[in-house]
Amino acid sequence: MTATQADYYDVVIIGAGISGIGAAYRIHEKNPNLSYTVLERRERIGGTWDLFRYPGIRSDSDIFTLSFPFEPWTRPENVADGDDIREYLNHTARKHGIDKHIQFNTRVVSVDWNSATDTWTVHTEQNGEPTTLRGRFLFFGTGYYNYDEPYRPEFPGIEQFGGEVVHPQHWPESFDYTGKRVVVIGSGATAISLIPSLTQKAGHVTMLQRSPTYILSMPRINPVVQAIRKVLPGKAAYWAVRWYNTVVTVLTYVIARKAPRFSRWFIRARAKKSLPEGYPVDVHFKPRYDPWDQRMCLILDDDLYTAIGDGRAEVVTDHIDHFDANGVVLKSGGRIDADVIVTATGLQLQALGGVTLYVDGVEVKPQDRFVYKEHMLEDIPNLAWCVGYINASWTLRADLTARAVAKLLAYMDSHGYTHAYPHLGDKPMPEKPAWNINAGYVQRAAHVLPKSGTHRPWNVRHNYVLDAIDHRLDRIEESMVFGRVGVPAAKTA
Ligand SMILES: Cc1cc2nc3c(=O)[nH]c(=O)nc-3n(C[C@H](O)[C@H](O)[C@H](O)COP(=O)(O)OP(=O)(O)OC[C@H]3O[C@@H](n4cnc5c(N)ncnc54)[C@H](O)[C@@H]3O)c2cc1C
């Protein structure tokens, strides 16, 4: 599988975010003889961590597991700012020579598999011009949401509002909100990291939510992590901290699911202790659902509660009736006057970066296919899509996927195979949602995701511990079909 033509690559990676950079590293590490390119529609590395520029943008899972295992995170914070993550991704790409393989301003529009030659034809727009290249294996590191269009619900009368309306996905550069009255619509991770930051300059900030979300407060600099880093030497400390954070994340999730009453009590007690005496905790911070039915939000060092206590921020739990020139009129009859409205209303889920997929000229919808080992699609040759966890750091899963693909490529190379695809056959398989979470952006667009089966290797579990064990015991031939160009397929068990 060596490149012979300028426009041909053994591996075409789409996207230069965490997933694409991680894949480039792992694939090259195990297959230094294979050529690869990274196609990136934007002009910079970083994906999510470059696109989102709102004040206070930060990770809401710990950075020691969100960073790559092959490039340790060296800063002290347990949760990192967007700027630092962006810089880390740039540094990683430069250090490992991945940046030289990236073709920027190259948006992949469609891909077509040709069974006669076992190659993908990749149709792109490069600097606005249509171009084509070919590749043997496609790795989609395109993330999970639409980059062009965030989710914008229809708000009656919004066009009459006399102030500015901003969405966090497209935060205007050097947007000045000094002294202004800001209303943030939403109560998800974005609203909750944005609000404490906005209060540093804004006159006043109101979080307008339809219903409360579970919020947990964590220290930005975790004393346990610092103690581990003091006692153990460099690499050992890094691994111990990663495992500590993984265990804490997994345990928090398991306790929330197995003992929801205890979790509800614990979260409420923490909020009550941190909010001012007599604050209506149950109105604004007591969700109707159980912890982790929807994604849990993280605040740092009680920052949101402190801003509420200081009177710099307030929470209003109500429904929007309509907007007028001066602000929002609420269903309860109240109103909030504003100079700026921030619609932290979320993302639009998107499969495969919006790329249209063809196999021998016939369009294939990802949602019609089962997912294999959480990264390949049923009966689609030489293609992987990297999707992270919804209940733990994205990179924990992304790195397992990158290593699995690197291993598959090495296996194919050593056997002279030019194609490989997972095959379920006629066996009936019950379906379940691939992202079993009640978050708005998943509920709105769950139908765009490929299907999860109910047993391995077709089961999407969002369980890092089980996935890591599976990865160690992995049988590469399980439910796979391998073959060479022009030679009938070799089926495996
Ligand atoms: C505000 C926000 C905060 C988050 N915080 C966390 C967190 O704390 N922890 C966590 O685990 N996860 C978090 N996530 C999820 C986050 O997206 C992942 O952490 C991670 O960044 C995903 O990496 P990725 O490379 O798979 O996708 P992305 O970061 O989305 O990168 C995808 C890349 O592919 C490119 N691309 C897409 N389509 C095409 C195309 N057709 N052609 C060419 N290029 C294309 C994009 O331009 C982009 O550069 C957060 C997400 C958001 C939106």
The ligand as a MOL file (V3000), in Angstrom:
LIG
                    3D

  0  0  0     0  0            999 V3000
M  V30 BEGIN CTAB
M  V30 COUNTS 53 58 0 0 0
M  V30 BEGIN ATOM
M  V30 1 C -17.9470 23.9770 23.6300 0
M  V30 2 C -17.5240 22.5470 23.6980 0
M  V30 3 C -16.8630 22.0680 24.8210 0
M  V30 4 C -16.4590 20.7430 24.8800 0
M  V30 5 N -15.8250 20.2910 26.0060 0
M  V30 6 C -15.4450 19.0120 26.0770 0
M  V30 7 C -14.7570 18.5020 27.2110 0
M  V30 8 O -14.5000 19.1820 28.1670 0
M  V30 9 N -14.4060 17.2020 27.2200 0
M  V30 10 C -14.6840 16.3800 26.1840 0
M  V30 11 O -14.3280 15.2200 26.2410 0
M  V30 12 N -15.3130 16.8280 25.1000 0
M  V30 13 C -15.7000 18.1080 25.0130 0
M  V30 14 N -16.3460 18.5570 23.8910 0
M  V30 15 C -16.5120 17.6660 22.7520 0
M  V30 16 C -15.3640 18.0250 21.7690 0
M  V30 17 O -15.8700 18.2920 20.5510 0
M  V30 18 C -14.2550 17.0000 21.8680 0
M  V30 19 O -13.5520 17.2040 23.0780 0
M  V30 20 C -13.1830 17.0750 20.7860 0
M  V30 21 O -12.7130 18.3750 20.6290 0
M  V30 22 C -13.6630 16.5080 19.4970 0
M  V30 23 O -12.5320 16.4110 18.6760 0
M  V30 24 P -12.6620 15.9820 17.1630 0
M  V30 25 O -11.3330 16.1710 16.5730 0
M  V30 26 O -13.2940 14.6450 17.0720 0
M  V30 27 O -13.7300 16.9940 16.5610 0
M  V30 28 P -13.6370 18.5510 16.3850 0
M  V30 29 O -12.9020 19.1900 17.4740 0
M  V30 30 O -15.0230 18.9980 16.1280 0
M  V30 31 O -12.7650 18.7160 15.0650 0
M  V30 32 C -13.2690 18.2990 13.8250 0
M  V30 33 C -12.4090 18.8970 12.7410 0
M  V30 34 O -12.8330 18.3670 11.4930 0
M  V30 35 C -12.9670 19.4380 10.5580 0
M  V30 36 N -14.0040 19.0310 9.6060 0
M  V30 37 C -15.3000 18.7520 9.8640 0
M  V30 38 N -15.9340 18.4170 8.7290 0
M  V30 39 C -15.0200 18.4860 7.7430 0
M  V30 40 C -15.0810 18.2640 6.3310 0
M  V30 41 N -16.2190 17.8820 5.7250 0
M  V30 42 N -13.9420 18.4320 5.5980 0
M  V30 43 C -12.7680 18.8000 6.1910 0
M  V30 44 N -12.6840 19.0370 7.5270 0
M  V30 45 C -13.7870 18.8750 8.2800 0
M  V30 46 C -13.3870 20.6270 11.4120 0
M  V30 47 O -13.1050 21.8470 10.7640 0
M  V30 48 C -12.5390 20.4090 12.6660 0
M  V30 49 O -11.2830 21.0030 12.5810 0
M  V30 50 C -16.7460 19.8790 23.8020 0
M  V30 51 C -17.4230 20.3610 22.6890 0
M  V30 52 C -17.8180 21.6780 22.6310 0
M  V30 53 C -18.5490 22.1540 21.4180 0
M  V30 END ATOM
M  V30 BEGIN BOND
M  V30 1 1 1 2
M  V30 2 1 2 3
M  V30 3 2 2 52
M  V30 4 2 3 4
M  V30 5 1 4 5
M  V30 6 1 4 50
M  V30 7 2 5 6
M  V30 8 1 6 7
M  V30 9 1 6 13
M  V30 10 2 7 8
M  V30 11 1 7 9
M  V30 12 1 9 10
M  V30 13 2 10 11
M  V30 14 1 10 12
M  V30 15 2 12 13
M  V30 16 1 13 14
M  V30 17 1 14 15
M  V30 18 1 14 50
M  V30 19 1 15 16
M  V30 20 1 16 17
M  V30 21 1 16 18
M  V30 22 1 18 19
M  V30 23 1 18 20
M  V30 24 1 20 21
M  V30 25 1 20 22
M  V30 26 1 22 23
M  V30 27 1 23 24
M  V30 28 2 24 25
M  V30 29 1 24 26
M  V30 30 1 24 27
M  V30 31 1 27 28
M  V30 32 2 28 29
M  V30 33 1 28 30
M  V30 34 1 28 31
M  V30 35 1 31 32
M  V30 36 1 32 33
M  V30 37 1 33 34
M  V30 38 1 33 48
M  V30 39 1 34 35
M  V30 40 1 35 36
M  V30 41 1 35 46
M  V30 42 1 36 37
M  V30 43 1 36 45
M  V30 44 2 37 38
M  V30 45 1 38 39
M  V30 46 1 39 40
M  V30 47 2 39 45
M  V30 48 1 40 41
M  V30 49 2 40 42
M  V30 50 1 42 43
M  V30 51 2 43 44
M  V30 52 1 44 45
M  V30 53 1 46 47
M  V30 54 1 46 48
M  V30 55 1 48 49
M  V30 56 2 50 51
M  V30 57 1 51 52
M  V30 58 1 52 53
M  V30 END BOND
M  V30 END CTAB
M  END
